[in-house]
Amino acid sequence: MKESSRKQGAASPCAACKLLRRRCKEDCVFAPYFPADEPHKFASVHKVFGASNVTKMLQELPEYQRGDAVSSMVYEANARVRDPVYGCVGAISSLQQQIDMLQAQLALAQAEVVHMRMRQFPSMTNSPDNASPSSSNRRSRQSRSFFNMDMVEHNNMDDSMWP
Ligand SMILES: [Zn+2]
């Protein structure tokens, strides 16, 4: 193989082959995704998954999916290096907690809207986002379920919000 014929022009091996101290062949599976100027990418992937596993995983995928696979492996590996216990699961569960918190806040805000409508327009029986034009029973039942849900899950928040 002539080094000068390589697409990347430079005679230097890709980051993977450099770290593994091997010859970077023209058909190197790593070369398109681990350029020599980003050595940290392969270093963490190699540390967490191992070079032979990464080779296997890439070879099992069609070429058009390999770039995405490398990106996700680099993300997972970096997270694992940063947080050896939880890895990227730490990020997932913290985002899940944020979702739960925001959903609770949303439910509280929706309950407050219902509550304010009931106070302002006691004769109005249907809120605009209530699709069914049925009786007042339906609305009061719906608002009560909001209140109940918030009382159960967020007693301390409700005390300040609901006199
Ligand atoms: Zn290589």
Boltz pocket constraint, residues with backbone or C-beta under 6 A from the ligand:
constraints:
  - pocket:
      binder: B
      contacts: [[A, 13], [A, 14], [A, 15], [A, 16], [A, 17], [A, 18], [A, 23], [A, 24], [A, 25], [A, 28], [A, 29], [A, 30], [A, 31]]
      max_distance: 6.0
